[in-house]
Amino acid sequence: MAFPLAASKPSALGLNDRALDRLQELIARHIAEGRYPGAQIALARRGQLALTASFGDARTEPKRVPASDDTLWLLYSNTKVIVASAVWLLAEQGALSFTDTVAAHLPGFEANGKGEITILQVLTHQGGFPTAEMPDAAWTDHELLRRTVCGFTLEWTPGSRVRYHGLAAHWVAAALIEAKTKTDYRDFIRLNVTEPLGLANELFVGLPDAQHARAVDMHEPAADTGRQVLRAENNTAEFRRAGVPGGGGYATARAMAAFYQMLAQGGTLNGVRLFSPRLVQYVTRNFTDDRVDLYMGMPMHRGIGPHSRGTTPNIRGLGALAHPRTFGHGGVGSSYCWADPESSVSFAYLSNSRVPDPWHSERMDRISNLVHTSID
């Protein structure tokens, strides 16, 4: 199947070549400095792919494997928006409303005082159970997944705070999808999101065994030397297969740029309408205003999946120079993907090392700002 975005040149799409050269020079310098083994970027505008580029190595052990345009990168929390999009589809189809309680569609979720929590609260990180955990056994046991989600306990009153739910909220989303569709959430996403968009070979929530050879190994800097070492827990076949809904998807950068290009264009990609423009406008709205996300330490302007730039002085990942309506999401210490509906630009940056702040946030601001300055 042909990729859904036709290839073009940056200059033909009103993008400044020199700014994009500076972007690639910065990434190449990071790799030369040993900041991360490899990276991949993709940039799209007006329904066309302006740029895709791969840098460095996908794997370093037992031998080096250079990154290529077909390499699949661990998305970490970029996965959240893909999973949320399956809930958007259910709303688009009239199967639920975002203001419904989760318990109305997932019987048993009302346990432990959770009966009034809405879908909107969960997906905007206001649910009240940010550190709830899921056992690895639930990766293959759907009933255990459901029981565990229903057994989550509150840490504070739902809606009273904004605090990033690293994994828990999207386990709820996965259980909700399965309760409504009677389908494995990973299969539902493939059949209803990635396949219709023409991205099924480049965007995965639950990586099939046959695709594991394309996947990067994840790294992190060693505490004592800063040398890149493997993060063993993210490089197993079981983890890749699992498709953890809050942080276990895999994709190419061009697939993520295409997904966000669909959103930038109001829900349509290459003639395939997945969402209505009104739905896209709603889920990318700022539902948390300028309230501080207590995990991030700054306002995050949460939508129902992605977050938006807003007008606060700074924002994580999207670039300080971004238009206020720019929206997207990141992956912990490694990546960011976003769309600017004002310019119809979408961008994806993926790397294979989980590096700490403040360096991670500083480099993402510079990388995203170089893309914003390229827009003529």
PANU-312309 format. One record per residue (C-alpha): x, y, z. Coordinates in steps of 0.02 Angstrom, whole numbers, plus 50000, padded with zeros to 5 digits. Example, Ala and Ser with C-alpha at 12.3 -4.5 7.8 and 13.67 -1.06 7.14 Angstrom:
# PANU-312309
506154977550390
506844994750357
END
This chain:
# PANU-312309
500005000050000
500655017349952
501005029450093
499515041350112
500535057250093
501305061349925
503115067149935
503525085249899
504925097549934
504915109550082
505075124949971
503575119449868
502535119250027
503085136150093
504415129550211
506115137650228
507545126050179
508855134950284
507855133350445
507615114850409
509475112950374
509805120250546
508585107750620
509495093050543
511195100150591
510615101250772
510045083150775
511655077250693
512635086850825
511645078550966
512095061450897
513915066050875
513935071551057
513225054751112
511575062151173
510595048051090
511035034250966
509755038450832
508265049050783
507005051650646
505985066750593
504565069850472
503685085850420
502065087650322
501005101850258
499435103650151
499225084950137
500995081650075
502585075050153
503885088850149
505335080150236
505825063750316
507575060150381
508405046750487
509965049050592
511195037750681
510815020150741
509195010950780
510154997950881
511894997450954
512074979551020
512664966650980
513074976450823
512584993450754
511014994150649
510825010850558
509135019550570
508145019550408
506505027250354
505625010650393
506295009650571
504955008950705
505215019850859
504485017451031
503205031251052
503075030951241
501665043151285
501385048551105
500365032451109
499075041151218
498375051451075
498205036150962
497245026951098
496185042251136
495745043250952
494845026550967
493755034351103
493475049350989
492815037350857
491565030150979
490965047751017
490895052050832
489815036650803
488625041250944
489115026651056
489585038151200
489815056251250
491385063251329
490365069851475
489675052451513
490315043851668
491545029851634
490465018451741
488995020751622
489985011051492
491175000851600
490144992251736
491104990451898
492135006151875
491055014852005
491955005052142
492985014952269
492075031352240
492375032552052
490555032551997
490485050851946
492135051751850
491835056751670
492745051051514
493295069151489
494045069851663
495025053851635
495745059151467
496185076751526
497155069951676
495885075351807
495285057951857
496095057352028
497115041152015
498755046551933
499895033152006
498735018051993
499665002951925
499284988651807
500154971651824
501114965551673
500014950051672
498584961151610
499504963351445
498764946751391
497304944851514
495834955951469
494794951251620
496244955651736
496404972351645
494554975951675
494584970651858
496144980651894
495464996451815
493834994751910
494834992552070
495845008552051
495715019452206
495645038452216
497095049152275
496095065352269
494365071452219
494095069652030
494125086351941
494945095552086
496705094652013
497625092451850
499005079551869
499725069051729
499155050951739
500685042551663
499865025751624
498275023851726
497095034851625
497405025751462
497205008651542
495455015151583
495265020451401
495805003051343
494554994551459
493195006551402
493535002851218
493454984251252
491844985851352
490984995651213
491634985951063
491904968251132
493564969151039
495374969551097
495784988151104
497334985150997
496304976650861
495004990450868
496345003650840
497104994050696
495444990650610
494675007850636
496135020050644
497775014350567
497085003550425
495825016350360
497185029650362
498395018550265
499615018050411
499425000050469
501204995450417
501985010450505
500955013750663
500625000250792
499834998650963
500384980850996
501854976550883
501664959850791
503134948150809
503494949250623
503874967850643
505044966850793
506614967250686
506124984750630
506004991450808
507325001950892
508124997251055
507825010451188
509295017651283
509645029751425
511205038751484
512155029551621
512125039151785
514005038351809
514695040951634
513265047451527
513635033551402
512095026651315
511545010051390
510054998951352
508405000651445
508074982051459
506244983351511
505774992251349
506684980451232
505824963851262
504674954751141
503324954551275
503364973551296
503334976851109
501894964751087
500894972251231
500444989151159
500334997351330
499015010851296
499895024551391
501625021651321
501945006251214
501565010551032
502825010250889
502865020550730
503905028950598
504045047750608
503165049550440
501685039450506
501525051050656
501695066350545
500305058950436
499175055550585
499385073550644
499195079850466
497485071450467
497045081350624
497765097550553
496605095350404
495055092950510
494995073950517
495345068950336
496905061150260
497145057250076
495265057550047
494855046750197
493785055550327
494065048050498
493345062250602
492265077450575
493065094650589
491965098350740
492575082850830
494395087650800
494075105350860
493255098651018
494565085951070
495995098251041
495155111851145
495975117651307
494915110051447
496075114151591
496395132551552
497995138851635
497875127351786
499575120151830
499835101651797
500565096351964
501685083251882
502355094551744
502485110151853
501695121451722
500015123651634
499815110251500
498155115751421
497465098151414
496345092251274
495515075251263
497155066751217
498365080151157
498805096351243
498915113451162
500135127951162
499005141251235
499745158151278
500765154551435
502615159351422
503215141351396
502535124251355
503315107051349
503815100351180
502745110551061
503965125051052
503775142051135
503545150050964
502055139050918
500375146350873
499195145251024
498125132050936
499595120350904
499275103550988
500185087251013
501005075751138
502695069251189
503535053151239
504525053351401
506275060051374
506315055251191
505035062451070
503645074551022
502345075250885
501185089850846
500065098950723
499765117450692
498025119150615
498345137350572
499755133150451
499275114950415
501005109450470
501275093150564
502915087150635
503605071550718
505265069350807
505685052150877
507295046250960
507895030551048
508565036751214
507575042051366
508565057151426
508165067351582
507605085151603
508065099051593
509065094351438
507615084951357
506385099451369
507695112151315
508145102251158
506305099551114
505965118151126
507405121651007
506925107750887
505085112750878
505515131250865
506625127750714
505125119850629
504015134750674
505305146850604
505315137050441
503475141150407
503305155050278
END
